[in-house]
Amino acid sequence: MAQKFGIKTGTITAPFDEGLRYLMNEGCRIISLEDAARLRVENGINSEFCKKILIVREGFVRVPGVGDFLTKKSPIIMRAKQAAGCHGKEEEFYLRDYLSEEQINRILDERNGNAIQILDEKIPTDEFEDNRLTRFAFGKFARDYGDFLRKNGIHEITLFVPEQNYVQNYEAFARQVILMKIENGYDSAIDCDRKELHLSVRIFGVVSDD
């Protein structure tokens, strides 16, 4: 366990479900987008947190005919083993195959601050504090992270979601969110368009002191 400016961090390289279980046993939780923003700002552009893609706590949910959502209550974390199994078979993780209607409604509850609808594809970094989605994603570090990115030559970030005409089955599905690295042309994009949880990936966990 390493100490990073008030945040204790742990890491494991493993398939997603196995990595989550390891971190939990170590007393960690997977980092959130807000944690990632803080770690990048406090540790600097040359840190591993900037040079690596970061799988985060948040989930992406598409409800066909309704919209795309970013949620702090990722359904994939609730059913990580099943989600990794779906991805290993190149299938989507369909919510109604694994969760009750009550669980789905809670995951997508905007009134309680659990989720927010994704309406933007690109967000200028000088608007992070005022933009509803980046404020939701990066929390109290939204302004600092926007300033940090701008100082390092990134003036907007992209949100990647599955193509709008992409439908394997007309059912709500989820994917896990990834925060892209800051180097070699990557712009710290919020990537919701990956289906690779069965592969070994590096996962960061944190135990926050505050």
C-alpha positions, 0 to 999 in steps of 0.5 A: 500500500503506497501513500499518495498525498493523503490517499493510500493506494493499492494496485493489482493486475488481473481480470476485473472481477478478480482485481476487485476482490483482491482490492476489497480484501486489502481494504481498498475500493476501486478509484472513482473519477474524483479520486483519479482527478485528485491523484493526477493533480497532486502527483503531477503529469509524470506520475503513473496516474497520468501515464496509465488508463484508469478503470474507475468506479463509475459505470455507463448505462444505455437505456435504448429509447431513453438515453445514456447515463453515467452512474456512481452505482455501477451495475458491473461492480455489483455483478463483476464476475458475470460482467467479465463472463459476458465480455469474454463471450463478446456479449453485453452485460444486460441489466435485466438479466442480473438485476431487479427493477428496483436495483436498476431504478436506484442505479439511474436515480438522478434525483438522489445524485446517483446518475446523470444523463450524458448530453455532451460529447466534448467538454472544454477544460475551462468549463469543468467547474460549471459543466453538469457532467464534469462536476458530477464526475470529478466532484470538488476536484473538477476545477483543479483538474480542468486547470491541470489539463489546460496547463498540460495542453489539453483544452477539451476532453472527449466522452466516448460512448457506443455508436447510437445505432449500436444495438445487439438487443433492445435492452438496457446494458452497462459498461465500466468507465475508463479515464484515459491517460494523458500522453501520446495524443490522449486527452484524458477522455472518459471512455464508456465504449470498451468491453474488455473486463475479461482481460487482465488490466491494472486496477487502482484502489484507494483508502481515503484518509478524509 
